[in-house]
Every structure is written in C-alpha cells, then in structure tokens.
Amino acid sequence: MELFKHILVPTDGSDLSRGAADRAIAIAAAMGAKLTFFHARPERRQSFFGGEGGGYVDQMPAEEFERQTLARAKEYLDLLQELARAQGVASEQAIGGEAPPYEAIIDTAAARGCDLIVMASHGRRGIKSLILGSETQKVLTHSKIPVLVYR
C-alpha cells in the first residue's frame, strides 16, 4: 500500500535529525517511496565587538564559509544516501539556498513533488519554545504537505 511516494527529509547533521532520517528510510522502504535528503545552508554569522564605535567582524571569509558548509552538508547527505541505498531505497539530495530554513524546506518539498516531510524536533519546551521558536514549528505552521515529527 503506497500512502506516500516521495518523502523530504530535512537534516542538520545532529543526532536527532539522524534518528529522523533513519525513521524516514524505514518508512520509505516499507512503502516503496523515494527520499530527498535536504540540508538548509546555515546563515553566515558575524561577531560584534566593542562598545561605541564597535563593529562586526567576519569570522571567516564568505567564500571559505561557503566552501566548508557545502562540503560538510555534502558529506552528511552522501552518508544518508548510502544508508538509504543499503535498505534498497531510492534517494536524492538537495541543499537550500538563501531562504530561511523553514521556507527552503517547504519550497523544496513542493518543487520536488514530495507528499510527506519527516523531520526532527529539537524538543524545546516551555518559555524557550515561545521565545526561540523552531524551524520544525514553522514548517508545521506553514506547510500544506503533511509533516511527521520525530522526537
């Protein structure tokens, strides 16, 4: 029985997102679905120093930051694809652009025809969840595609 045919699996490389990816692989294997492993590119941050007259300092040149983050993402996405392949699951990978992660997740799922998003929750509770929010919560709020949250 095919409930889902194409599952998007956003991942940040954390242990929790690895658990979500493992679960998505199992679901895809059981349903005969295809997976797309997705990584949203992180925002390049700068540090502020000094008081009055202070400024922002680049921690690393933009080109080097881009090179390193893409290399890490590719390495992790390749690992997930290998795990899927070992279970007989077809998969592809995608890396997000400049959009905020939750928008990139939703846009990628829609553009690739995904009918389910499987992602981790970082389990924020209480006041932190209200103040910080989470990409998972934003995806849940804005996605028109079903979302399965792995805890």
Stockholm file with secondary structure:
# STOCKHOLM 1.0

chainA/1-151         MELFKHILVPTDGSDLSRGAADRAIAIAAAMGAKLTFFHARPERRQSFFGGEGGGYVDQMPAEEFERQTLARAKEYLDLLQELARAQGVASEQAIGGEAPPYEAIIDTAAARGCDLIVMASHGRRGIKSLILGSETQKVLTHSKIPVLVYR
#=GR chainA/1-151 SS CCSCSEEEEECCSSHHHHHHHHHHHHHHHHHTCEEEEEECCCCCCEEEECSTTCEEEESSCHHHHHHHHHHHHHHHHHHHHHHHHHTTCCEEEEECCSSCHHHHHHHHHHHTTCSEEEEECCCCCHHHHHHHCCHHHHHHHHCSSCEEEEC
#=GC SS_cons         CCSCSEEEEECCSSHHHHHHHHHHHHHHHHHTCEEEEEECCCCCCEEEECSTTCEEEESSCHHHHHHHHHHHHHHHHHHHHHHHHHTTCCEEEEECCSSCHHHHHHHHHHHTTCSEEEEECCCCCHHHHHHHCCHHHHHHHHCSSCEEEEC
//
